[in-house]
C-alpha cells in the first residue's frame, strides 16, 4: 500500500449507518457487510480525494490514544482492496 495512493469505495458500494444493525454497513449489489468500529472509522475517511497518508493522519488526530495507526490502516485497506470493496487511484 503506497501512502500517496487515494483509496475510494468502488462504484456500486455505499457506506452508511444502519439503525436496524446498530452499526455502519457497507452495502453493495450482492449484499451487505456489517462493520466494526475500526473499519467504520477508516471507511468514513475515504472520500476519493484523501491519500492513505492523509487518512492515517486524520485518524491519528481523532484517536490519539490509539498510537501510530499506519500499519493497521494499511492492513485494513489492503484487505478491503482484496475483497474488492475499494479501489486505489
PyMOL Python script that loads the backbone (N, CA, C, O; Angstrom):
from pymol import cmd

cmd.read_pdbstr("""\
ATOM      1  N   UNK A   1       0.857  -1.175   0.000  1.00  0.00           N
ATOM      2  CA  UNK A   1       0.000   0.000   0.000  1.00  0.00           C
ATOM      3  C   UNK A   1       0.900   1.234   0.000  1.00  0.00           C
ATOM      4  O   UNK A   1       1.714   1.424   0.904  1.00  0.00           O
ATOM      5  N   UNK A   2       0.741   2.061  -1.019  1.00  0.00           N
ATOM      6  CA  UNK A   2       1.532   3.285  -1.127  1.00  0.00           C
ATOM      7  C   UNK A   2       0.793   4.420  -0.414  1.00  0.00           C
ATOM      8  O   UNK A   2      -0.414   4.587  -0.592  1.00  0.00           O
ATOM      9  N   UNK A   3       1.510   5.186   0.380  1.00  0.00           N
ATOM     10  CA  UNK A   3       0.888   6.250   1.169  1.00  0.00           C
ATOM     11  C   UNK A   3       0.346   7.388   0.326  1.00  0.00           C
ATOM     12  O   UNK A   3      -0.492   8.155   0.800  1.00  0.00           O
ATOM     13  N   UNK A   4       0.808   7.519  -0.931  1.00  0.00           N
ATOM     14  CA  UNK A   4       0.316   8.606  -1.778  1.00  0.00           C
ATOM     15  C   UNK A   4      -0.869   8.190  -2.653  1.00  0.00           C
ATOM     16  O   UNK A   4      -1.371   8.987  -3.446  1.00  0.00           O
ATOM     17  N   UNK A   5      -1.311   6.943  -2.505  1.00  0.00           N
ATOM     18  CA  UNK A   5      -2.477   6.496  -3.271  1.00  0.00           C
ATOM     19  C   UNK A   5      -3.758   7.008  -2.618  1.00  0.00           C
ATOM     20  O   UNK A   5      -3.803   7.260  -1.414  1.00  0.00           O
ATOM     21  N   UNK A   6      -4.795   7.157  -3.437  1.00  0.00           N
ATOM     22  CA  UNK A   6      -6.088   7.668  -2.964  1.00  0.00           C
ATOM     23  C   UNK A   6      -7.110   6.530  -3.002  1.00  0.00           C
ATOM     24  O   UNK A   6      -7.552   6.131  -4.080  1.00  0.00           O
ATOM     25  N   UNK A   7      -7.487   6.009  -1.835  1.00  0.00           N
ATOM     26  CA  UNK A   7      -8.495   4.950  -1.804  1.00  0.00           C
ATOM     27  C   UNK A   7      -9.908   5.528  -1.883  1.00  0.00           C
ATOM     28  O   UNK A   7     -10.180   6.618  -1.379  1.00  0.00           O
ATOM     29  N   UNK A   8     -10.784   4.786  -2.516  1.00  0.00           N
ATOM     30  CA  UNK A   8     -12.188   5.189  -2.633  1.00  0.00           C
ATOM     31  C   UNK A   8     -13.044   3.929  -2.701  1.00  0.00           C
ATOM     32  O   UNK A   8     -12.578   2.866  -3.111  1.00  0.00           O
ATOM     33  N   UNK A   9     -14.297   4.068  -2.293  1.00  0.00           N
ATOM     34  CA  UNK A   9     -15.221   2.946  -2.438  1.00  0.00           C
ATOM     35  C   UNK A   9     -15.426   2.645  -3.915  1.00  0.00           C
ATOM     36  O   UNK A   9     -15.430   3.549  -4.750  1.00  0.00           O
ATOM     37  N   UNK A  10     -15.592   1.391  -4.220  1.00  0.00           N
ATOM     38  CA  UNK A  10     -15.875   1.001  -5.601  1.00  0.00           C
ATOM     39  C   UNK A  10     -17.264   1.506  -6.002  1.00  0.00           C
ATOM     40  O   UNK A  10     -18.144   1.639  -5.151  1.00  0.00           O
ATOM     41  N   UNK A  11     -17.459   1.783  -7.276  1.00  0.00           N
ATOM     42  CA  UNK A  11     -18.804   2.145  -7.738  1.00  0.00           C
ATOM     43  C   UNK A  11     -19.792   1.036  -7.369  1.00  0.00           C
ATOM     44  O   UNK A  11     -19.488  -0.150  -7.499  1.00  0.00           O
ATOM     45  N   UNK A  12     -20.956   1.434  -6.917  1.00  0.00           N
ATOM     46  CA  UNK A  12     -21.979   0.472  -6.516  1.00  0.00           C
ATOM     47  C   UNK A  12     -21.932   0.120  -5.040  1.00  0.00           C
ATOM     48  O   UNK A  12     -22.829  -0.561  -4.542  1.00  0.00           O
ATOM     49  N   UNK A  13     -20.899   0.572  -4.326  1.00  0.00           N
ATOM     50  CA  UNK A  13     -20.783   0.343  -2.889  1.00  0.00           C
ATOM     51  C   UNK A  13     -21.186   1.611  -2.153  1.00  0.00           C
ATOM     52  O   UNK A  13     -20.881   2.720  -2.591  1.00  0.00           O
ATOM     53  N   UNK A  14     -21.881   1.431  -1.018  1.00  0.00           N
ATOM     54  CA  UNK A  14     -22.317   2.586  -0.235  1.00  0.00           C
ATOM     55  C   UNK A  14     -22.058   2.313   1.248  1.00  0.00           C
ATOM     56  O   UNK A  14     -22.418   1.256   1.765  1.00  0.00           O
ATOM     57  N   UNK A  15     -21.437   3.265   1.915  1.00  0.00           N
ATOM     58  CA  UNK A  15     -21.147   3.206   3.343  1.00  0.00           C
ATOM     59  C   UNK A  15     -22.218   4.016   4.051  1.00  0.00           C
ATOM     60  O   UNK A  15     -22.437   5.180   3.718  1.00  0.00           O
ATOM     61  N   UNK A  16     -22.889   3.412   5.027  1.00  0.00           N
ATOM     62  CA  UNK A  16     -23.937   4.144   5.738  1.00  0.00           C
ATOM     63  C   UNK A  16     -24.205   3.532   7.105  1.00  0.00           C
ATOM     64  O   UNK A  16     -23.830   2.394   7.387  1.00  0.00           O
ATOM     65  N   UNK A  17     -24.872   4.329   7.950  1.00  0.00           N
ATOM     66  CA  UNK A  17     -25.342   3.852   9.248  1.00  0.00           C
ATOM     67  C   UNK A  17     -26.628   3.081   9.020  1.00  0.00           C
ATOM     68  O   UNK A  17     -27.516   3.544   8.305  1.00  0.00           O
ATOM     69  N   UNK A  18     -26.732   1.905   9.625  1.00  0.00           N
ATOM     70  CA  UNK A  18     -27.934   1.075   9.512  1.00  0.00           C
ATOM     71  C   UNK A  18     -28.530   0.905  10.904  1.00  0.00           C
ATOM     72  O   UNK A  18     -28.008   0.136  11.711  1.00  0.00           O
ATOM     73  N   UNK A  19     -29.633   1.625  11.197  1.00  0.00           N
ATOM     74  CA  UNK A  19     -30.214   1.577  12.546  1.00  0.00           C
ATOM     75  C   UNK A  19     -30.606   0.165  12.988  1.00  0.00           C
ATOM     76  O   UNK A  19     -30.434  -0.183  14.156  1.00  0.00           O
ATOM     77  N   UNK A  20     -31.119  -0.637  12.086  1.00  0.00           N
ATOM     78  CA  UNK A  20     -31.539  -1.998  12.442  1.00  0.00           C
ATOM     79  C   UNK A  20     -30.347  -2.827  12.921  1.00  0.00           C
ATOM     80  O   UNK A  20     -30.474  -3.641  13.836  1.00  0.00           O
ATOM     81  N   UNK A  21     -29.196  -2.615  12.299  1.00  0.00           N
ATOM     82  CA  UNK A  21     -27.979  -3.330  12.687  1.00  0.00           C
ATOM     83  C   UNK A  21     -27.259  -2.650  13.856  1.00  0.00           C
ATOM     84  O   UNK A  21     -26.376  -3.235  14.484  1.00  0.00           O
ATOM     85  N   UNK A  22     -27.653  -1.409  14.134  1.00  0.00           N
ATOM     86  CA  UNK A  22     -26.983  -0.580  15.138  1.00  0.00           C
ATOM     87  C   UNK A  22     -25.482  -0.497  14.851  1.00  0.00           C
ATOM     88  O   UNK A  22     -24.644  -0.580  15.749  1.00  0.00           O
ATOM     89  N   UNK A  23     -25.181  -0.330  13.563  1.00  0.00           N
ATOM     90  CA  UNK A  23     -23.780  -0.293  13.130  1.00  0.00           C
ATOM     91  C   UNK A  23     -23.696   0.316  11.744  1.00  0.00           C
ATOM     92  O   UNK A  23     -24.695   0.415  11.031  1.00  0.00           O
ATOM     93  N   UNK A  24     -22.479   0.729  11.371  1.00  0.00           N
ATOM     94  CA  UNK A  24     -22.242   1.119   9.990  1.00  0.00           C
ATOM     95  C   UNK A  24     -22.148  -0.147   9.151  1.00  0.00           C
ATOM     96  O   UNK A  24     -21.688  -1.192   9.612  1.00  0.00           O
ATOM     97  N   UNK A  25     -22.593  -0.025   7.918  1.00  0.00           N
ATOM     98  CA  UNK A  25     -22.547  -1.156   6.994  1.00  0.00           C
ATOM     99  C   UNK A  25     -21.998  -0.691   5.660  1.00  0.00           C
ATOM    100  O   UNK A  25     -21.982   0.499   5.346  1.00  0.00           O
ATOM    101  N   UNK A  26     -21.554  -1.653   4.898  1.00  0.00           N
ATOM    102  CA  UNK A  26     -21.147  -1.417   3.526  1.00  0.00           C
ATOM    103  C   UNK A  26     -22.132  -2.176   2.661  1.00  0.00           C
ATOM    104  O   UNK A  26     -22.183  -3.405   2.682  1.00  0.00           O
ATOM    105  N   UNK A  27     -22.920  -1.420   1.893  1.00  0.00           N
ATOM    106  CA  UNK A  27     -23.928  -2.023   1.021  1.00  0.00           C
ATOM    107  C   UNK A  27     -23.367  -2.149  -0.383  1.00  0.00           C
ATOM    108  O   UNK A  27     -22.653  -1.267  -0.861  1.00  0.00           O
ATOM    109  N   UNK A  28     -23.695  -3.250  -1.039  1.00  0.00           N
ATOM    110  CA  UNK A  28     -23.288  -3.463  -2.425  1.00  0.00           C
ATOM    111  C   UNK A  28     -24.335  -4.340  -3.086  1.00  0.00           C
ATOM    112  O   UNK A  28     -25.156  -4.932  -2.387  1.00  0.00           O
ATOM    113  N   UNK A  29     -24.337  -4.445  -4.413  1.00  0.00           N
ATOM    114  CA  UNK A  29     -25.426  -5.142  -5.099  1.00  0.00           C
ATOM    115  C   UNK A  29     -25.681  -6.571  -4.617  1.00  0.00           C
ATOM    116  O   UNK A  29     -26.824  -7.028  -4.630  1.00  0.00           O
ATOM    117  N   UNK A  30     -24.642  -7.277  -4.196  1.00  0.00           N
ATOM    118  CA  UNK A  30     -24.810  -8.665  -3.783  1.00  0.00           C
ATOM    119  C   UNK A  30     -25.126  -8.833  -2.304  1.00  0.00           C
ATOM    120  O   UNK A  30     -25.404  -9.947  -1.859  1.00  0.00           O
ATOM    121  N   UNK A  31     -25.090  -7.744  -1.531  1.00  0.00           N
ATOM    122  CA  UNK A  31     -25.345  -7.904  -0.110  1.00  0.00           C
ATOM    123  C   UNK A  31     -24.918  -6.741   0.744  1.00  0.00           C
ATOM    124  O   UNK A  31     -24.948  -5.583   0.328  1.00  0.00           O
ATOM    125  N   UNK A  32     -24.510  -7.089   1.978  1.00  0.00           N
ATOM    126  CA  UNK A  32     -24.176  -6.086   2.974  1.00  0.00           C
ATOM    127  C   UNK A  32     -23.129  -6.669   3.916  1.00  0.00           C
ATOM    128  O   UNK A  32     -23.138  -7.864   4.211  1.00  0.00           O
ATOM    129  N   UNK A  33     -22.231  -5.810   4.382  1.00  0.00           N
ATOM    130  CA  UNK A  33     -21.234  -6.184   5.377  1.00  0.00           C
ATOM    131  C   UNK A  33     -21.436  -5.284   6.585  1.00  0.00           C
ATOM    132  O   UNK A  33     -21.422  -4.060   6.456  1.00  0.00           O
ATOM    133  N   UNK A  34     -21.623  -5.875   7.752  1.00  0.00           N
ATOM    134  CA  UNK A  34     -21.696  -5.110   8.993  1.00  0.00           C
ATOM    135  C   UNK A  34     -20.260  -4.834   9.433  1.00  0.00           C
ATOM    136  O   UNK A  34     -19.440  -5.749   9.508  1.00  0.00           O
ATOM    137  N   UNK A  35     -19.964  -3.578   9.720  1.00  0.00           N
ATOM    138  CA  UNK A  35     -18.602  -3.165  10.012  1.00  0.00           C
ATOM    139  C   UNK A  35     -18.385  -2.936  11.502  1.00  0.00           C
ATOM    140  O   UNK A  35     -19.290  -2.501  12.213  1.00  0.00           O
ATOM    141  N   UNK A  36     -17.177  -3.232  11.963  1.00  0.00           N
ATOM    142  CA  UNK A  36     -16.837  -2.897  13.349  1.00  0.00           C
ATOM    143  C   UNK A  36     -16.452  -1.421  13.416  1.00  0.00           C
ATOM    144  O   UNK A  36     -16.394  -0.744  12.389  1.00  0.00           O
ATOM    145  N   UNK A  37     -16.194  -0.930  14.607  1.00  0.00           N
ATOM    146  CA  UNK A  37     -15.908   0.499  14.786  1.00  0.00           C
ATOM    147  C   UNK A  37     -14.650   0.946  14.035  1.00  0.00           C
ATOM    148  O   UNK A  37     -14.622   2.030  13.451  1.00  0.00           O
ATOM    149  N   UNK A  38     -13.616   0.110  14.055  1.00  0.00           N
ATOM    150  CA  UNK A  38     -12.370   0.480  13.376  1.00  0.00           C
ATOM    151  C   UNK A  38     -12.564   0.578  11.874  1.00  0.00           C
ATOM    152  O   UNK A  38     -12.124   1.545  11.252  1.00  0.00           O
ATOM    153  N   UNK A  39     -13.215  -0.409  11.290  1.00  0.00           N
ATOM    154  CA  UNK A  39     -13.471  -0.395   9.848  1.00  0.00           C
ATOM    155  C   UNK A  39     -14.346   0.796   9.482  1.00  0.00           C
ATOM    156  O   UNK A  39     -14.133   1.439   8.453  1.00  0.00           O
ATOM    157  N   UNK A  40     -15.321   1.085  10.318  1.00  0.00           N
ATOM    158  CA  UNK A  40     -16.206   2.228  10.069  1.00  0.00           C
ATOM    159  C   UNK A  40     -15.434   3.545  10.079  1.00  0.00           C
ATOM    160  O   UNK A  40     -15.647   4.403   9.223  1.00  0.00           O
ATOM    161  N   UNK A  41     -14.540   3.697  11.045  1.00  0.00           N
ATOM    162  CA  UNK A  41     -13.760   4.937  11.144  1.00  0.00           C
ATOM    163  C   UNK A  41     -12.886   5.121   9.911  1.00  0.00           C
ATOM    164  O   UNK A  41     -12.757   6.234   9.401  1.00  0.00           O
ATOM    165  N   UNK A  42     -12.289   4.045   9.433  1.00  0.00           N
ATOM    166  CA  UNK A  42     -11.432   4.144   8.251  1.00  0.00           C
ATOM    167  C   UNK A  42     -12.260   4.447   7.011  1.00  0.00           C
ATOM    168  O   UNK A  42     -11.932   5.369   6.264  1.00  0.00           O
ATOM    169  N   UNK A  43     -13.325   3.692   6.779  1.00  0.00           N
ATOM    170  CA  UNK A  43     -14.131   3.909   5.575  1.00  0.00           C
ATOM    171  C   UNK A  43     -14.785   5.285   5.562  1.00  0.00           C
ATOM    172  O   UNK A  43     -15.013   5.853   4.494  1.00  0.00           O
ATOM    173  N   UNK A  44     -15.086   5.823   6.738  1.00  0.00           N
ATOM    174  CA  UNK A  44     -15.690   7.164   6.809  1.00  0.00           C
ATOM    175  C   UNK A  44     -14.744   8.229   6.263  1.00  0.00           C
ATOM    176  O   UNK A  44     -15.194   9.293   5.836  1.00  0.00           O
ATOM    177  N   UNK A  45     -13.445   7.958   6.271  1.00  0.00           N
ATOM    178  CA  UNK A  45     -12.453   8.922   5.795  1.00  0.00           C
ATOM    179  C   UNK A  45     -12.183   8.822   4.297  1.00  0.00           C
ATOM    180  O   UNK A  45     -11.486   9.672   3.743  1.00  0.00           O
ATOM    181  N   UNK A  46     -12.713   7.816   3.643  1.00  0.00           N
ATOM    182  CA  UNK A  46     -12.449   7.624   2.214  1.00  0.00           C
ATOM    183  C   UNK A  46     -13.427   8.457   1.394  1.00  0.00           C
ATOM    184  O   UNK A  46     -14.576   8.066   1.190  1.00  0.00           O
ATOM    185  N   UNK A  47     -12.958   9.602   0.930  1.00  0.00           N
ATOM    186  CA  UNK A  47     -13.822  10.489   0.145  1.00  0.00           C
ATOM    187  C   UNK A  47     -13.381  10.584  -1.314  1.00  0.00           C
ATOM    188  O   UNK A  47     -13.939  11.363  -2.087  1.00  0.00           O
ATOM    189  N   UNK A  48     -12.376   9.787  -1.686  1.00  0.00           N
ATOM    190  CA  UNK A  48     -11.907   9.816  -3.071  1.00  0.00           C
ATOM    191  C   UNK A  48     -10.922  10.930  -3.368  1.00  0.00           C
ATOM    192  O   UNK A  48     -10.464  11.063  -4.503  1.00  0.00           O
ATOM    193  N   UNK A  49     -10.582  11.745  -2.351  1.00  0.00           N
ATOM    194  CA  UNK A  49      -9.606  12.818  -2.549  1.00  0.00           C
ATOM    195  C   UNK A  49      -8.422  12.691  -1.597  1.00  0.00           C
ATOM    196  O   UNK A  49      -7.335  13.182  -1.905  1.00  0.00           O
ATOM    197  N   UNK A  50      -8.606  12.045  -0.453  1.00  0.00           N
ATOM    198  CA  UNK A  50      -7.552  11.923   0.550  1.00  0.00           C
ATOM    199  C   UNK A  50      -6.635  10.744   0.231  1.00  0.00           C
ATOM    200  O   UNK A  50      -7.086   9.668  -0.159  1.00  0.00           O
ATOM    201  N   UNK A  51      -5.351  10.978   0.407  1.00  0.00           N
ATOM    202  CA  UNK A  51      -4.382   9.894   0.249  1.00  0.00           C
ATOM    203  C   UNK A  51      -4.432   8.990   1.485  1.00  0.00           C
ATOM    204  O   UNK A  51      -5.019   9.348   2.507  1.00  0.00           O
ATOM    205  N   UNK A  52      -3.817   7.834   1.374  1.00  0.00           N
ATOM    206  CA  UNK A  52      -3.710   6.945   2.526  1.00  0.00           C
ATOM    207  C   UNK A  52      -3.018   7.676   3.673  1.00  0.00           C
ATOM    208  O   UNK A  52      -3.438   7.564   4.825  1.00  0.00           O
ATOM    209  N   UNK A  53      -1.972   8.417   3.365  1.00  0.00           N
ATOM    210  CA  UNK A  53      -1.250   9.166   4.393  1.00  0.00           C
ATOM    211  C   UNK A  53      -2.157  10.178   5.094  1.00  0.00           C
ATOM    212  O   UNK A  53      -2.080  10.334   6.313  1.00  0.00           O
ATOM    213  N   UNK A  54      -3.010  10.862   4.341  1.00  0.00           N
ATOM    214  CA  UNK A  54      -3.940  11.825   4.931  1.00  0.00           C
ATOM    215  C   UNK A  54      -5.002  11.126   5.780  1.00  0.00           C
ATOM    216  O   UNK A  54      -5.387  11.632   6.834  1.00  0.00           O
ATOM    217  N   UNK A  55      -5.469   9.979   5.329  1.00  0.00           N
ATOM    218  CA  UNK A  55      -6.444   9.198   6.101  1.00  0.00           C
ATOM    219  C   UNK A  55      -5.825   8.800   7.444  1.00  0.00           C
ATOM    220  O   UNK A  55      -6.449   8.956   8.494  1.00  0.00           O
ATOM    221  N   UNK A  56      -4.602   8.289   7.400  1.00  0.00           N
ATOM    222  CA  UNK A  56      -3.909   7.901   8.635  1.00  0.00           C
ATOM    223  C   UNK A  56      -3.774   9.106   9.563  1.00  0.00           C
ATOM    224  O   UNK A  56      -4.061   8.994  10.755  1.00  0.00           O
ATOM    225  N   UNK A  57      -3.349  10.241   9.050  1.00  0.00           N
ATOM    226  CA  UNK A  57      -3.160  11.444   9.875  1.00  0.00           C
ATOM    227  C   UNK A  57      -4.475  11.873  10.521  1.00  0.00           C
ATOM    228  O   UNK A  57      -4.502  12.214  11.704  1.00  0.00           O
ATOM    229  N   UNK A  58      -5.550  11.858   9.765  1.00  0.00           N
ATOM    230  CA  UNK A  58      -6.857  12.250  10.319  1.00  0.00           C
ATOM    231  C   UNK A  58      -7.292  11.292  11.427  1.00  0.00           C
ATOM    232  O   UNK A  58      -7.808  11.724  12.458  1.00  0.00           O
ATOM    233  N   UNK A  59      -7.084   9.999  11.216  1.00  0.00           N
ATOM    234  CA  UNK A  59      -7.466   9.017  12.231  1.00  0.00           C
ATOM    235  C   UNK A  59      -6.602   9.141  13.479  1.00  0.00           C
ATOM    236  O   UNK A  59      -7.100   8.981  14.593  1.00  0.00           O
ATOM    237  N   UNK A  60      -5.329   9.421  13.307  1.00  0.00           N
ATOM    238  CA  UNK A  60      -4.453   9.610  14.467  1.00  0.00           C
ATOM    239  C   UNK A  60      -4.843  10.858  15.255  1.00  0.00           C
ATOM    240  O   UNK A  60      -4.658  10.896  16.472  1.00  0.00           O
ATOM    241  N   UNK A  61      -5.376  11.876  14.589  1.00  0.00           N
ATOM    242  CA  UNK A  61      -5.871  13.064  15.291  1.00  0.00           C
ATOM    243  C   UNK A  61      -7.154  12.742  16.055  1.00  0.00           C
ATOM    244  O   UNK A  61      -7.344  13.203  17.181  1.00  0.00           O
ATOM    245  N   UNK A  62      -8.034  11.948  15.437  1.00  0.00           N
ATOM    246  CA  UNK A  62      -9.307  11.597  16.073  1.00  0.00           C
ATOM    247  C   UNK A  62      -9.116  10.643  17.246  1.00  0.00           C
ATOM    248  O   UNK A  62      -9.855  10.702  18.229  1.00  0.00           O
ATOM    249  N   UNK A  63      -8.123   9.763  17.140  1.00  0.00           N
ATOM    250  CA  UNK A  63      -7.915   8.716  18.135  1.00  0.00           C
ATOM    251  C   UNK A  63      -6.462   8.725  18.630  1.00  0.00           C
ATOM    252  O   UNK A  63      -5.732   7.759  18.410  1.00  0.00           O
ATOM    253  N   UNK A  64      -6.039   9.803  19.293  1.00  0.00           N
ATOM    254  CA  UNK A  64      -4.639   9.903  19.710  1.00  0.00           C
ATOM    255  C   UNK A  64      -4.220   8.799  20.683  1.00  0.00           C
ATOM    256  O   UNK A  64      -3.049   8.421  20.729  1.00  0.00           O
ATOM    257  N   UNK A  65      -5.164   8.292  21.447  1.00  0.00           N
ATOM    258  CA  UNK A  65      -4.851   7.233  22.410  1.00  0.00           C
ATOM    259  C   UNK A  65      -4.500   5.903  21.730  1.00  0.00           C
ATOM    260  O   UNK A  65      -3.932   5.012  22.360  1.00  0.00           O
ATOM    261  N   UNK A  66      -4.835   5.778  20.463  1.00  0.00           N
ATOM    262  CA  UNK A  66      -4.579   4.530  19.738  1.00  0.00           C
ATOM    263  C   UNK A  66      -3.122   4.409  19.294  1.00  0.00           C
ATOM    264  O   UNK A  66      -2.673   3.324  18.923  1.00  0.00           O
ATOM    265  N   UNK A  67      -2.392   5.509  19.330  1.00  0.00           N
ATOM    266  CA  UNK A  67      -0.993   5.466  18.918  1.00  0.00           C
ATOM    267  C   UNK A  67      -0.849   5.470  17.409  1.00  0.00           C
ATOM    268  O   UNK A  67      -1.800   5.802  16.702  1.00  0.00           O
ATOM    269  N   UNK A  68       0.312   5.112  16.902  1.00  0.00           N
ATOM    270  CA  UNK A  68       0.517   5.080  15.453  1.00  0.00           C
ATOM    271  C   UNK A  68      -0.453   4.102  14.786  1.00  0.00           C
ATOM    272  O   UNK A  68      -0.611   2.967  15.236  1.00  0.00           O
ATOM    273  N   UNK A  69      -1.091   4.550  13.722  1.00  0.00           N
ATOM    274  CA  UNK A  69      -2.122   3.732  13.075  1.00  0.00           C
ATOM    275  C   UNK A  69      -1.774   3.323  11.651  1.00  0.00           C
ATOM    276  O   UNK A  69      -2.549   2.609  11.014  1.00  0.00           O
ATOM    277  N   UNK A  70      -0.640   3.754  11.142  1.00  0.00           N
ATOM    278  CA  UNK A  70      -0.308   3.499   9.741  1.00  0.00           C
ATOM    279  C   UNK A  70      -0.385   2.012   9.386  1.00  0.00           C
ATOM    280  O   UNK A  70      -0.995   1.642   8.383  1.00  0.00           O
ATOM    281  N   UNK A  71       0.221   1.180  10.192  1.00  0.00           N
ATOM    282  CA  UNK A  71       0.244  -0.251   9.890  1.00  0.00           C
ATOM    283  C   UNK A  71      -1.169  -0.840   9.872  1.00  0.00           C
ATOM    284  O   UNK A  71      -1.521  -1.589   8.960  1.00  0.00           O
ATOM    285  N   UNK A  72      -1.977  -0.502  10.880  1.00  0.00           N
ATOM    286  CA  UNK A  72      -3.339  -1.040  10.959  1.00  0.00           C
ATOM    287  C   UNK A  72      -4.213  -0.545   9.804  1.00  0.00           C
ATOM    288  O   UNK A  72      -4.966  -1.320   9.215  1.00  0.00           O
ATOM    289  N   UNK A  73      -4.110   0.736   9.486  1.00  0.00           N
ATOM    290  CA  UNK A  73      -4.912   1.291   8.392  1.00  0.00           C
ATOM    291  C   UNK A  73      -4.503   0.662   7.065  1.00  0.00           C
ATOM    292  O   UNK A  73      -5.359   0.277   6.268  1.00  0.00           O
ATOM    293  N   UNK A  74      -3.214   0.558   6.831  1.00  0.00           N
ATOM    294  CA  UNK A  74      -2.741  -0.043   5.572  1.00  0.00           C
ATOM    295  C   UNK A  74      -3.159  -1.504   5.465  1.00  0.00           C
ATOM    296  O   UNK A  74      -3.527  -1.970   4.387  1.00  0.00           O
ATOM    297  N   UNK A  75      -3.105  -2.219   6.572  1.00  0.00           N
ATOM    298  CA  UNK A  75      -3.536  -3.621   6.575  1.00  0.00           C
ATOM    299  C   UNK A  75      -5.025  -3.728   6.241  1.00  0.00           C
ATOM    300  O   UNK A  75      -5.425  -4.564   5.430  1.00  0.00           O
ATOM    301  N   UNK A  76      -5.846  -2.873   6.870  1.00  0.00           N
ATOM    302  CA  UNK A  76      -7.280  -2.905   6.575  1.00  0.00           C
ATOM    303  C   UNK A  76      -7.551  -2.548   5.112  1.00  0.00           C
ATOM    304  O   UNK A  76      -8.345  -3.210   4.445  1.00  0.00           O
ATOM    305  N   UNK A  77      -6.894  -1.507   4.620  1.00  0.00           N
ATOM    306  CA  UNK A  77      -7.122  -1.092   3.234  1.00  0.00           C
ATOM    307  C   UNK A  77      -6.680  -2.180   2.246  1.00  0.00           C
ATOM    308  O   UNK A  77      -7.334  -2.393   1.225  1.00  0.00           O
ATOM    309  N   UNK A  78      -5.585  -2.859   2.546  1.00  0.00           N
ATOM    310  CA  UNK A  78      -5.145  -3.958   1.683  1.00  0.00           C
ATOM    311  C   UNK A  78      -6.177  -5.077   1.680  1.00  0.00           C
ATOM    312  O   UNK A  78      -6.453  -5.669   0.637  1.00  0.00           O
ATOM    313  N   UNK A  79      -6.744  -5.366   2.840  1.00  0.00           N
ATOM    314  CA  UNK A  79      -7.792  -6.390   2.934  1.00  0.00           C
ATOM    315  C   UNK A  79      -9.041  -5.948   2.178  1.00  0.00           C
ATOM    316  O   UNK A  79      -9.636  -6.740   1.447  1.00  0.00           O
ATOM    317  N   UNK A  80      -9.442  -4.683   2.350  1.00  0.00           N
ATOM    318  CA  UNK A  80     -10.614  -4.148   1.647  1.00  0.00           C
ATOM    319  C   UNK A  80     -10.402  -4.162   0.137  1.00  0.00           C
ATOM    320  O   UNK A  80     -11.334  -4.421  -0.624  1.00  0.00           O
ATOM    321  N   UNK A  81      -9.182  -3.884  -0.290  1.00  0.00           N
ATOM    322  CA  UNK A  81      -8.850  -3.935  -1.716  1.00  0.00           C
ATOM    323  C   UNK A  81      -8.973  -5.368  -2.225  1.00  0.00           C
ATOM    324  O   UNK A  81      -9.513  -5.602  -3.306  1.00  0.00           O
ATOM    325  N   UNK A  82      -8.481  -6.310  -1.457  1.00  0.00           N
ATOM    326  CA  UNK A  82      -8.570  -7.717  -1.828  1.00  0.00           C
ATOM    327  C   UNK A  82     -10.000  -8.228  -1.891  1.00  0.00           C
ATOM    328  O   UNK A  82     -10.302  -9.138  -2.664  1.00  0.00           O
ATOM    329  N   UNK A  83     -10.871  -7.655  -1.092  1.00  0.00           N
ATOM    330  CA  UNK A  83     -12.290  -8.029  -1.086  1.00  0.00           C
ATOM    331  C   UNK A  83     -13.084  -7.237  -2.116  1.00  0.00           C
ATOM    332  O   UNK A  83     -14.294  -7.418  -2.250  1.00  0.00           O
ATOM    333  N   UNK A  84     -12.395  -6.355  -2.845  1.00  0.00           N
ATOM    334  CA  UNK A  84     -12.999  -5.530  -3.896  1.00  0.00           C
ATOM    335  C   UNK A  84     -14.012  -4.521  -3.371  1.00  0.00           C
ATOM    336  O   UNK A  84     -14.948  -4.146  -4.077  1.00  0.00           O
ATOM    337  N   UNK A  85     -13.816  -4.075  -2.103  1.00  0.00           N
ATOM    338  CA  UNK A  85     -14.665  -3.021  -1.540  1.00  0.00           C
ATOM    339  C   UNK A  85     -14.207  -1.656  -2.006  1.00  0.00           C
ATOM    340  O   UNK A  85     -15.018  -0.749  -2.190  1.00  0.00           O
ATOM    341  N   UNK A  86     -12.893  -1.509  -2.200  1.00  0.00           N
ATOM    342  CA  UNK A  86     -12.316  -0.220  -2.563  1.00  0.00           C
ATOM    343  C   UNK A  86     -11.456  -0.368  -3.806  1.00  0.00           C
ATOM    344  O   UNK A  86     -11.142  -1.473  -4.248  1.00  0.00           O
ATOM    345  N   UNK A  87     -11.088   0.776  -4.350  1.00  0.00           N
ATOM    346  CA  UNK A  87     -10.090   0.818  -5.414  1.00  0.00           C
ATOM    347  C   UNK A  87      -9.108   1.921  -5.070  1.00  0.00           C
ATOM    348  O   UNK A  87      -9.403   2.798  -4.259  1.00  0.00           O
ATOM    349  N   UNK A  88      -7.947   1.873  -5.686  1.00  0.00           N
ATOM    350  CA  UNK A  88      -6.914   2.874  -5.438  1.00  0.00           C
ATOM    351  C   UNK A  88      -6.693   3.694  -6.692  1.00  0.00           C
ATOM    352  O   UNK A  88      -6.595   3.160  -7.797  1.00  0.00           O
ATOM    353  N   UNK A  89      -6.616   5.004  -6.500  1.00  0.00           N
ATOM    354  CA  UNK A  89      -6.422   5.912  -7.622  1.00  0.00           C
ATOM    355  C   UNK A  89      -5.020   6.465  -7.598  1.00  0.00           C
ATOM    356  O   UNK A  89      -4.654   7.256  -8.467  1.00  0.00           O
TER     357      UNK A  89
END
""", "prot")
cmd.dss("prot")
cmd.show_as("cartoon", "prot")
cmd.util.cbc("prot")
cmd.orient("prot")
